[in-house]
């Protein structure tokens, strides 16, 4: 804008003329010029400032207009205050939510719109509890509440997992006659579902006079997210019979239910429905992401990849779904290839990307890629500083790659540690033979950490077993049941059988098997069989192998163990009988496989078997090295 043109606007800057100024590249320079020029003697009207606020596209511009509102004496104007709070808490929330609270706090008798706006902004912020606090303050000052007020604060209760507070606020909404409003009822369903109170959620749903697709979505998603896919699909069938047309949120919830139930046929039908209504759903990346996850969970990873390849647009969530799907299906190399494509592209990996890739690294022993991910997380320390899931995945990766010292460093640097972080570190120490360190860490967890769960005790019992701490292991097993009220699972019994068996207490091990709360499986009998091999006990070995045969578990290792026990006792006729039975059943001793990393690439290494059969060229080279 030329200076001669600007001079005209300085003399009489109306809202219409402000529109032309705002379209100029130097919008705020022009604004500051005509509003502060000594020649203009102009005091902007509130409506003009309101218009300027609406034109702000950056937080810097917002700050400039806010400063001018204060210097112009409009800091108590109700319309401007309401707009300032709305923009600070909704439009520019990512910059600083504190600003909106500050504006609200210094407002002189804020009106109903301003109260609702600050509650709404806080309900979707990182501190939704503050929305509840503001609502309580609103009640104390006898400010009239609207239906939207209750809906916003119920959303805050959902995000805070404040079930009892949510019930109280829902009761207040009922008392004030707002509970029948569809927005309030739908938000109440969401709050109850998020907090795990599905009975209350369905009760609210049943009592609704009118329901829209959002209401149906709330209750369907609630069931699915709480691990009740059957109920979610039941509600979807009811919704379909009512003639309510599903939208993208409905389909995402139902496809997720199919993923949980491994319901491939219904998942395929939903995929067909999406394709038939492509014009309506073409813009929904999340539907394709849900389909990828569903096919992966149903062990149809090729179909998942096909959906991925057909997508014209892909966000990081879609990449995460396929990487996670590959890891879930044991295709770890493909998962790493996808991650490397993300690295080479423009997308920035987030927490699920890194966690899934670290799991693939842990299975393949791909230490180089795992270390790259760790370096990336360090560079983005502010973003991942308090991420316990990522920290736990790093501990697991380093432990499985043999770097227990680095795993311990990650654990020590974590700002927050949940039960999985403690458990992962205890497991890592136990597996690497640092049994006493694992038990010391467990004692530290009991003193200062979260309550242990069943998986924690598996690691503790494993450590006791490999350290030969029989009495201590028995003590922890009993404490798990009696003190922490954790019912033993098959894995706990397996550790105990291994513990007693290694110590030569085979009678006690067999007695524990007979007293198990569930039917012993192959893992239990193999633990006993391994102990018999260690202590050369034919009596219990024959009992174990007989039960394995009953379970139809014809594993070559079982035959080899029994054969070795017979051989150690000089019972060669029994050895020959076992070998003959293996040949008749077509059972061969399989070669072992291991993963190593060469030139930053995970490689499968295979060994030749006892008869000299070559498995692959890599195995041949390695065997040649050993022979030389």
C-alpha positions in Angstrom: 0.0 0.0 0.0 1.4 3.4 -0.9 1.8 6.2 1.7 -0.7 8.4 -0.2 -3.3 5.7 0.0 -2.6 5.1 3.7 -3.0 8.8 4.5 -6.6 8.6 3.2 -7.3 5.7 5.6 -5.7 7.5 8.5 -8.3 10.3 8.2 -11.3 8.0 8.5 -10.4 4.3 9.0 -13.7 2.4 9.0 -14.2 -1.3 9.2 -14.7 -1.5 5.4 -11.4 0.3 4.8 -9.7 -1.9 7.4 -10.5 -4.9 5.2 -8.5 -3.4 2.4 -5.6 -2.6 4.8 -5.6 -6.2 6.2 -5.3 -7.6 2.7 -2.0 -5.8 2.2 1.2 -7.7 2.9 2.3 -5.1 5.5 -1.0 -5.5 7.4 0.3 -4.9 10.9 2.7 -2.2 9.9 -0.2 -0.3 8.3 -2.4 -1.0 11.4 0.2 0.4 13.8 0.8 3.4 11.6 -2.7 4.7 11.4 -3.5 3.8 15.0 -0.5 5.6 16.5 0.1 8.4 14.0 0.1 11.8 15.8 -1.6 13.3 12.7 -4.6 11.0 12.9 -5.7 11.6 16.5 -7.7 8.3 16.0 -9.0 6.0 18.7 -10.1 2.7 17.1 -13.6 1.5 17.8 -14.2 -1.8 19.5 -15.8 -3.3 16.4 -12.7 -2.4 14.4 -10.5 -4.1 16.9 -12.8 -7.1 16.9 -12.5 -7.3 13.2 -8.7 -7.1 13.4 -8.7 -9.9 16.0 -10.6 -12.1 13.5 -7.9 -11.4 10.9 -5.0 -12.6 13.0 -3.3 -15.7 11.5 -0.2 -15.9 13.8 0.3 -15.7 17.5 2.6 -12.7 17.0 -0.2 -10.7 15.3 -2.6 -11.7 18.1 -0.1 -10.3 20.6 0.1 -7.0 18.7 -3.7 -6.5 18.6 -4.0 -7.6 22.3 -1.4 -5.0 23.3 -3.3 -2.3 21.3 -6.6 -3.3 22.9 -5.0 -2.6 26.3 -3.3 0.7 25.3 -6.6 1.8 23.8 -8.5 1.3 27.1 -10.7 -1.6 25.8 -9.3 -4.3 28.1 -12.6 -4.5 30.0 -14.8 -4.6 26.9 -16.9 -7.9 27.2 -17.0 -8.7 23.5 -13.2 -8.2 23.0 -12.4 -10.1 26.2 -14.6 -13.0 25.1 -12.9 -13.0 21.6 -9.4 -12.8 23.2 -10.1 -15.8 25.4 -11.6 -17.7 22.5 -8.6 -17.1 20.3 -6.0 -17.7 23.0 -7.6 -21.0 24.2 -8.9 -22.4 20.9 -7.0 -21.0 17.9 -3.6 -20.4 19.4 -3.8 -23.0 22.2 -0.6 -24.7 21.1 1.4 -21.5 21.9 0.4 -21.0 25.5 -2.8 -21.9 27.2 -1.6 -19.8 30.2 -2.4 -16.7 28.2 -6.1 -17.4 27.9 -6.3 -18.1 31.7 -4.4 -14.8 32.4 -6.8 -12.9 30.2 -9.8 -14.5 31.8 -8.5 -13.9 35.4 -8.0 -10.2 34.8 -11.3 -9.7 33.1 -13.8 -7.5 34.9 -17.0 -9.5 35.4 -16.6 -11.9 32.4 -19.9 -12.8 30.7 -21.4 -16.2 30.1 -19.7 -16.6 26.7 -16.3 -15.9 28.2 -16.9 -18.5 31.0 -18.0 -21.1 28.5 -15.0 -20.4 26.2 -12.4 -20.7 28.9 -13.9 -24.0 30.1 -14.0 -25.3 26.5 -10.4 -24.3 25.9 -9.2 -26.0 29.1 -11.2 -29.1 28.4 -9.1 -29.8 25.3 -5.8 -28.7 26.8 -3.1 -30.6 28.5 -4.6 -29.6 31.9 -8.3 -30.5 31.6 -8.6 -30.5 35.4 -8.4 -26.7 35.4 -11.7 -26.7 33.4 -13.4 -28.5 36.3 -11.9 -25.9 38.7 -13.2 -23.0 36.6 -16.7 -24.7 36.4 -16.8 -24.9 40.2 -15.8 -21.2 40.4 -18.6 -20.4 37.9 -21.2 -22.2 40.2 -20.0 -20.3 43.3 -20.5 -17.0 41.5 -24.0 -18.1 40.4 -23.3 -17.6 36.7 -26.0 -19.2 34.6 -24.9 -22.4 33.0 -25.9 -23.5 29.5 -26.1 -26.9 28.0 -22.8 -26.3 26.3 -21.2 -25.5 29.7 -22.1 -28.9 31.0 -20.9 -30.6 27.8 -17.5 -28.9 27.9 -16.9 -29.7 31.6 -18.0 -33.3 31.0 -15.4 -33.6 28.3 -12.8 -32.3 30.8 -14.0 -35.1 33.2 -13.5 -37.7 30.5 -10.0 -36.5 29.7 -9.1 -36.3 33.4 -10.7 -39.8 34.1 -12.6 -38.1 36.9 -15.6 -40.5 37.1 -17.1 -39.3 40.4 -16.8 -35.7 39.4 -18.4 -36.5 36.1 -21.3 -38.2 37.8 -21.8 -35.1 40.1 -21.8 -32.7 37.1 -24.1 -35.0 35.1 -26.5 -34.9 38.1 -26.3 -31.1 38.2 -27.1 -31.0 34.5 -30.2 -33.2 35.2 -31.2 -31.0 38.1 -31.0 -27.9 35.9 -32.9 -29.4 33.1 -30.0 -29.7 30.6 -29.5 -33.5 30.7 -31.9 -34.1 27.7 -29.9 -31.9 25.4 -28.3 -34.2 22.8 -24.9 -32.6 23.1 -24.9 -33.1 26.9 -26.1 -36.7 26.7 -23.5 -37.6 24.1 -20.7 -36.1 26.0 -21.9 -37.9 29.2 -21.8 -41.2 27.3 -18.2 -40.4 26.2 -17.2 -39.5 29.7 -18.7 -42.6 31.3 -17.1 -44.8 28.6 -13.7 -43.2 28.9 -13.8 -43.8 32.7 -14.9 -47.5 32.2 -18.5 -47.1 33.5 -20.2 -48.7 30.5 -23.4 -49.4 32.4 -24.0 -45.7 33.0 -23.0 -44.9 29.5 -25.6 -47.3 28.0 -28.2 -46.1 30.5 -27.8 -42.5 29.3 -28.0 -43.8 25.7 -31.2 -45.8 26.4 -32.8 -42.8 28.0 -32.1 -40.4 25.1 -35.3 -39.2 23.3 -33.5 -38.5 20.1 -30.2 -39.9 18.9 -27.9 -38.8 16.1 -24.9 -40.6 14.6 -22.6 -38.9 17.1 -24.5 -40.5 20.0 -24.3 -43.9 18.4 -20.6 -43.4 17.8 -20.0 -42.5 21.4 -21.5 -45.7 22.8 -20.0 -47.9 20.0 -16.5 -46.5 20.5 -16.9 -46.8 24.3 -17.4 -50.5 24.1 -14.6 -51.0 21.6 -12.1 -49.0 23.5 -12.9 -50.9 26.7 -12.2 -54.2 25.0 -15.9 -55.3 24.4 -16.0 -55.6 20.6 -19.1 -57.9 20.7 -21.2 -55.2 22.4 -19.8 -52.6 19.9 -20.8 -54.7 17.0 -24.2 -55.4 18.6 -24.8 -51.6 18.8 -23.7 -51.2 15.2 -26.3 -53.8 14.1 -29.0 -51.9 16.1 -27.9 -48.6 14.6 -28.0 -50.1 11.1 -31.5 -51.5 11.7 -32.6 -48.0 12.8 -31.7 -46.6 9.4 -28.9 -44.3 10.8 -26.2 -43.9 8.2 -22.7 -44.5 9.6 -20.0 -41.9 9.1 -16.3 -42.2 9.1 -16.1 -42.3 13.0 -18.6 -45.1 13.1 -16.7 -47.2 10.6 -13.4 -46.6 12.4 -14.9 -47.9 15.6 -16.6 -50.9 14.0 -13.4 -51.8 12.0 -11.4 -51.6 15.3 -14.0 -54.0 16.8 -13.3 -56.4 13.9 -9.6 -56.1 14.6 -10.1 -57.1 18.2 -12.3 -60.1 17.4 -10.3 -61.1 14.3 -13.6 -60.8 12.5 -12.1 -60.9 8.9 -15.4 -61.5 7.0 -17.2 -58.5 8.5 -14.0 -56.4 8.1 -14.0 -57.3 4.4 -17.6 -56.3 4.1 -16.9 -52.9 5.7 -14.0 -52.4 3.3 -16.4 -53.1 0.4 -18.9 -50.6 1.9 -16.2 -47.9 2.1 -15.2 -48.6 -1.6 -18.9 -48.4 -2.7 -19.3 -45.1 -1.0 -15.9 -43.8 -2.0 -17.0 -40.2 -2.7 -18.1 -39.9 1.0 -15.1 -41.5 2.6 -12.2 -40.7 0.2 -10.9 -37.9 2.4 -10.7 -40.1 5.5 -7.1 -41.3 6.1 -8.2 -42.8 9.4 -10.5 -45.3 7.8 -7.7 -46.7 5.7 -5.5 -46.7 8.8 -8.2 -48.7 10.7 -8.4 -51.2 7.7 -4.6 -51.7 7.7 -4.7 -52.4 11.4 -7.7 -54.8 11.1 -6.1 -56.8 8.3 -2.8 -57.0 10.2 -4.5 -58.2 13.3 -6.4 -60.8 11.2 -3.0 -62.1 9.9 -3.7 -60.8 6.4 -0.6 -58.6 6.2 -0.6 -58.7 2.3 -4.1 -57.1 2.3 -2.9 -54.5 4.8 -0.1 -53.6 2.5 -2.5 -53.4 -0.5 -4.7 -50.9 1.4 -1.5 -48.9 2.2 -0.3 -48.9 -1.4 -3.7 -47.8 -2.7 -3.8 -44.7 -0.4 -3.1 -41.4 -2.2 -2.3 -39.6 1.0 -0.6 -41.1 4.0 0.0 -39.6 7.4 2.3 -40.9 10.1 -0.6 -42.8 11.7 -1.0 -44.9 8.5 2.7 -45.7 8.4 2.6 -46.6 12.1 -0.3 -49.0 11.5 1.6 -50.9 8.8 4.9 -51.0 10.8 3.0 -52.2 13.8 1.2 -54.8 11.6 4.5 -56.1 10.3 5.9 -56.4 13.8 2.7 -58.2 15.0 3.0 -60.7 12.2 6.7 -61.3 12.8 7.8 -59.5 9.5 10.5 -57.5 11.3 12.7 -56.9 8.3 9.8 -55.3 6.4 9.0 -53.1 9.5 12.6 -51.8 9.4 12.4 -51.1 5.7 9.3 -49.0 6.2 11.0 -47.0 9.0 14.0 -46.3 6.8 11.5 -44.9 4.1 10.1 -42.6 6.8 13.6 -41.5 7.6 14.3 -40.7 4.0 11.0 -38.9 3.5 9.5 -35.7 4.9 7.3 -37.2 7.7 8.5 -37.0 11.2 8.3 -40.2 13.2 6.3 -40.0 16.5 6.2 -42.3 19.6 4.3 -45.2 18.0 6.7 -45.2 15.0 9.7 -45.4 17.3 8.2 -48.0 19.7 7.2 -50.4 17.0 10.5 -50.1 15.2 12.4 -50.7 18.4 10.4 -53.9 18.9 11.5 -55.0 15.5 15.1 -54.1 16.3 14.8 -56.1 19.6 13.7 -59.2 17.7 16.4 -58.9 14.9 19.2 -57.7 17.1 19.4 -54.6 14.9 21.4 -52.6 17.4 22.6 -50.0 14.8 19.0 -48.9 13.9 18.0 -49.0 17.6 20.9 -46.7 18.5 19.8 -44.3 15.7 16.3 -44.2 17.2 17.8 -43.5 20.6 19.9 -40.6 19.2 16.8 -39.2 17.5 14.8 -39.3 20.8 17.7 -37.5 22.5 17.6 -34.7 19.9 13.9 -34.4 20.5 14.3 -34.6 24.3 11.6 -32.0 25.0 9.1 -34.0 23.0 10.0 -37.5 24.4 11.3 -36.6 27.9 8.4 -38.0 29.9 7.5 -40.8 27.5 7.6 -44.0 29.5 6.5 -46.2 26.6 9.5 -45.2 24.5 11.9 -45.5 27.4 10.6 -49.0 28.1 11.0 -50.0 24.4 14.6 -48.8 24.5 15.3 -50.8 27.6 13.8 -53.9 26.0 15.8 -53.3 22.7 19.1 -52.8 24.5 18.5 -55.9 26.7 17.7 -58.2 23.8 20.7 -56.8 21.8 23.0 -57.7 24.7 23.7 -54.1 25.9 22.4 -54.4 29.4 24.6 -51.5 30.6 23.0 -49.1 28.1 19.6 -50.5 29.1 20.3 -49.5 32.7 21.5 -46.1 31.6 18.1 -45.5 29.8 16.3 -46.7 32.9 18.3 -44.4 35.3 17.7 -41.4 33.0 13.9 -41.8 32.8 12.0 -39.0 34.6 8.9 -41.2 35.1 8.8 -45.0 35.4 5.6 -47.0 35.2 5.3 -50.7 36.1 6.3 -51.8 32.6 9.6 -49.8 32.8 10.5 -51.4 36.1 9.5 -54.8 34.8 11.4 -54.5 31.6 14.6 -53.6 33.4 14.1 -56.5 35.9 13.6 -58.9 33.0 16.7 -57.6 31.2 18.9 -58.0 34.3 17.5 -61.5 35.0 18.0 -62.7 31.4 21.6 -61.5 31.3 22.5 -63.4 34.5 22.4 -60.4 36.8 20.0 -62.2 39.1 21.0 -60.3 42.3 20.8 -56.9 40.6 17.3 -57.9 39.3 16.2 -58.7 42.8 17.7 -55.6 44.3 15.9 -53.5 41.7 12.7 -55.4 42.6 13.1 -54.4 46.2 13.7 -50.8 45.2 10.5 -51.0 43.1 8.6 -52.2 46.2 9.9 -49.2 48.2 9.6 -46.4 45.7 7.9 -47.6 42.5 4.5 -48.7 41.4 2.8 -51.9 42.5 4.3 -55.0 40.7 2.0 -57.0 38.4 2.0 -60.6 37.3 4.6 -60.0 34.5 7.0 -58.4 37.1 6.8 -61.6 39.2 7.7 -63.7 36.2 11.0 -61.8 35.9 11.6 -62.1 39.7 11.0 -65.8 39.7 13.2 -66.3 36.6 16.0 -64.4 38.4 15.5 -66.6 41.5 15.6 -69.7 39.4 18.8 -68.9 37.6 20.5 -67.7 40.8 19.5 -70.9 42.7 17.6 -68.9 45.3 14.9 -71.5 45.9 13.6 -70.4 49.3 13.5 -66.7 48.1 11.6 -67.8 45.0 9.1 -69.7 47.0 8.7 -66.6 49.3 8.0 -64.3 46.3 5.6 -66.8 44.8 3.6 -67.0 48.0 3.7 -63.2 48.5 2.4 -62.7 44.9 -0.7 -64.8 45.8 -1.3 -63.7 49.4 0.0 -60.2 49.7 -0.5 -58.8 46.2 -3.5 -61.0 45.3 -2.2 -61.9 41.9 -3.4 -65.3 40.8 -0.6 -67.4 39.3 -0.7 -68.1 35.6 0.9 -70.9 33.7 4.1 -68.8 33.3 4.5 -68.4 37.0 4.1 -72.2 37.6 6.6 -72.8 34.8 9.2 -70.6 36.6 8.5 -72.4 39.9 8.9 -75.9 38.3 12.2 -74.7 36.7 13.3 -73.2 40.1 12.6 -76.4 42.0 13.8 -78.7 39.2 17.2 -76.9 38.9 17.7 -77.3 42.6 17.0 -81.1 42.3 13.7 -80.9 44.3 11.9 -82.9 41.7 9.3 -84.4 44.1 8.3 -80.9 45.1 8.1 -79.8 41.5 5.9 -82.7 40.6 3.7 -82.1 43.6 3.3 -78.4 42.6 2.2 -79.5 39.1 -0.5 -81.7 40.6 -1.7 -78.8 42.8 -1.9 -76.3 39.9 -5.1 -74.3 39.5 -5.2 -75.1 35.7 -4.3 -78.0 33.5 -0.5 -78.1 33.0 0.5 -77.5 29.4 3.6 -78.5 27.4 5.7 -75.7 28.9 5.2 -77.2 32.4 6.1 -80.7 31.4 9.1 -79.6 29.4 10.4 -77.7 32.5 10.2 -80.9 34.5 11.8 -82.9 31.7 14.7 -80.4 31.5 15.3 -80.7 35.2 15.3 -84.5 34.8 18.0 -84.2 32.2 20.0 -82.1 34.6 19.6 -84.6 37.5 19.4 -87.8 35.4 15.9 -88.8 36.8 14.4 -91.4 34.5 11.3 -91.7 36.8 10.0 -88.2 36.4 11.3 -87.9 32.8 9.0 -90.7 31.8 6.1 -89.1 33.5 6.8 -85.8 31.8 7.2 -87.4 28.3 4.0 -89.4 28.8 2.0 -86.3 29.5 3.6 -84.5 26.5 2.5 -87.4 24.3 -1.0 -87.0 25.7 -0.9 -83.4 24.7 0.2 -84.4 21.2 3.3 -82.3 21.4 5.7 -84.2 19.2 8.7 -81.8 19.5 12.1 -83.1 18.5 13.7 -81.5 21.6 11.5 -83.7 23.9 12.7 -86.9 22.3 16.3 -85.7 22.3 16.2 -84.9 26.0 14.7 -88.3 26.9 17.2 -90.0 24.7 20.1 -88.2 26.4 18.7 -89.2 29.9 18.6 -92.9 28.8 22.1 -92.7 27.3 23.5 -91.2 30.5 22.2 -94.3 32.3 23.5 -96.7 29.7 20.0 -97.8 28.6 20.9 -98.0 24.9 17.9 -100.1 24.0 15.7 -97.2 25.1 17.8 -94.8 23.2 17.4 -96.8 20.0 13.6 -97.1 20.6 13.4 -93.3 20.9 15.4 -92.7 17.8 13.3 -95.3 15.9 10.1 -93.6 17.0 11.4 -90.2 15.8 12.2 -91.7 12.4 8.8 -93.3 12.1 7.1 -90.1 13.0 9.2 -88.1 10.5 10.6 -86.0 13.4 14.0 -84.5 12.8 16.2 -82.5 14.9 16.0 -78.9 13.5 19.1 -76.7 13.3 19.2 -73.5 15.4 18.9 -70.1 13.9 20.3 -66.8 15.2 20.2 -63.2 14.1 23.3 -61.0 13.8 23.8 -57.6 12.3 26.4 -57.2 9.5 27.0 -53.8 7.9 23.9 -52.4 9.8 21.7 -55.0 8.1 20.0 -57.8 10.2 21.0 -61.2 8.8 19.6 -64.7 9.6 22.5 -67.1 10.3 21.8 -70.8 10.2 24.0 -73.7 11.3 24.5 -77.0 9.6 22.9 -80.0 11.4 24.7 -83.0 12.7 24.5 -84.8 9.3 26.3 -81.9 7.6 23.2 -80.6 5.7 24.0 -77.0 4.6 21.2 -74.6 5.5 22.6 -71.5 3.7 25.8 -69.9 2.5 26.1 -67.6 5.5 25.9 -70.7 7.8 28.5 -72.4 5.6 31.0 -69.5 6.0 30.5 -69.3 9.7 31.0 -73.1 10.1 34.1 -72.8 8.0 35.5 -70.2 10.4 34.8 -72.4 13.3 36.4 -75.5 11.6 39.5 -73.5 10.8 
